[in-house]
Amino acid sequence: MSPAAALCLTLVRTGQPLALRARVADTAWQRLVGLLAGPPLAAAEGLLLIPCNAVHCFGMRYAIDVLYLSHLGEVLAMRHAMRPWQMDWPVRGAHAVLELPAGRLQQAGVQLGDRLSGLPFP
């Protein structure tokens, strides 16, 4: 996917947008760099890492919310306000990870088992 392309990701259960502008990181280099090279995410932004089943915040300067998604876009696990220098273990069955500004998951009321629409995979 083009680095300029951005997705609008929506919670199916509520119809509420979770990220109006989610960039896609689908190459090894994009996933490696992730959020390290830029400013903190704005309120409506996100970063979708594909494929991905674990993340770390080594070198980060701010906390993020993290969603682990199945290949069907179902929420398998979530981390609220993952702090800099933390790491997470791989989540079984995760196909992608969505990184969001800290507090976004609680604000949107995301629950385990929720599904996202607008993803670049089925």
C-alpha positions, -999 to 999 in steps of 0.1 A, spaced: 0 0 0 12 35 -7 28 53 22 5 83 14 -27 61 17 -47 64 49 -76 43 61 -107 53 80 -112 25 106 -146 21 122 -160 0 151 -187 -22 136 -207 -25 168 -211 13 173 -204 27 138 -180 51 155 -148 59 137 -118 48 157 -91 63 134 -101 87 107 -65 86 92 -47 54 99 -14 50 80 -4 15 69 30 1 77 32 -31 56 69 -34 48 96 -45 71 112 -11 72 79 8 79 71 -16 107 106 -13 122 105 25 121 68 27 132 61 58 153 97 64 162 104 88 134 76 113 137 56 134 161 29 118 184 -3 107 168 -30 133 165 -65 125 180 -79 110 148 -47 92 136 -34 57 139 -7 34 126 -17 -1 113 11 -26 113 6 -56 89 16 -84 95 23 -80 132 15 -98 164 37 -80 190 50 -44 196 75 -26 217 78 10 228 116 11 230 128 46 220 92 61 222 87 94 239 49 90 247 24 63 256 1 47 230 -30 25 230 -25 -8 211 -51 -31 195 -42 -66 183 -65 -77 154 -72 -111 138 -72 -116 101 -110 -108 102 -105 -75 120 -116 -88 154 -100 -73 185 -81 -101 202 -62 -80 228 -57 -44 238 -32 -24 258 -42 9 273 -15 36 275 15 14 268 44 35 282 77 42 266 103 13 269 76 -13 275 73 -44 254 45 -68 248 45 -106 242 32 -119 209 -6 -123 208 -17 -156 194 -38 -153 162 -30 -116 157 -26 -106 121 -22 -68 126 -17 -42 153 -33 -8 154 -15 19 174 -36 48 186 -31 79 208 -32 70 245 -68 71 258 -85 65 225 -96 29 233 -114 40 265 -128 71 248 -143 49 220 -154 21 244 -135 -6 225 -142 -41 238 -126 -75 232 -143 -92 203 -153 -59 186 -146 -59 149 -132 -30 128 -143 -22 92 -121 -3 67 -92 -26 70 -71 -36 39 -77 -73 46 -110 -93 49 
